[in-house]
Amino acid sequence: MNRTRWTISFAALLALVFLVGCGSAEKKDSDKLSIVTTVGMIADAAAIIGGEHVEVTGLMGPGVDPHLYKASEGDVARMAGADIILYGGLHLEGKMGEVFERMQTRIPTVAVGESIPVERRLRVAGKKGNVQYDPHIWFDVSLWMLVTDRIAETLAEQDSANAAYYQANAAAYRDSLQVLHDWVLERTALVPEDKRVLITAHDAFTYFSRAYGFEVRGLQGISTATEAGTGDVIKFADFIAKQQIPAIFVESSVPPRTIEAVQAAVRSRGFDVQIGGELFSDAMGNTGTPEGHYLGMVRHNVNTIVDALTGKASVELATEDSDITHE
């Protein structure tokens, strides 16, 4: 779709916002809070914290890239019929910003990622020198705890009768997140310091790098809207061959072609780098799988990284989340 057609389509979506705002949207016949979220990590947390008192709809499923996602008419209608909209913010959902701005005039619309204190955010260069922040906060589990607190606060504000229930669920989930954070520290410590280099399709793991002591390099920038070029592939291939990095990684929401190009370029330099596996970056795994929930997604990523960089099989440490119910 060219820019003119996208502008017309987007204007139509915004017009739909106002139409449903005038009463054409149908609310579900339920006492439960209707929550619409963007990425699956937010949907997962909202479902756990809200429990039996919420119905959660996630707009972006497995394999979906939020940086490039464009809201459909159905998405706009679902948001307009919701009691609460939860999204990441920090420019994660780059093409949906104006929709959220219009929605928040009539529906509680919360950018949960912006609950992270500014001093704990990672700054990145924005357009025309504007300050922007890396939105991939979920890869530091200690930061994700703060997001779950914000979700619980939002639910309690909109449904004060069940505020204690939401806070209790959030506290239990936070305990599981603390166990997970401790496990990640223990698991990643198995990787020798000179092997702690994580090379991925795009620059989504910088919070992981800061929290758990890795050097992280992404072929594309913070947003996948910026494509890698031949020069990027050559630069990465030279670095990998020189440093003898044992593995590089593809991502579930990013086409693997650029990582495969890097692998081929490294081999042409006489070094055989392996593709260490698939990481979940901007989207979780399929529904019904362990990776379809945040806790399992993080465990999968960490085990994949550690196994590939050490050449050893996974050794599962205690990360039980049996007290957490996934609806």
Summary of the structure (lengths in Angstrom):
residues: 327
radius of gyration: 20.5
end to end distance: 37.1
largest distance: 65.5
contacts: 1072
relative contact order: 0.12
helix: 52%
strand: 14%
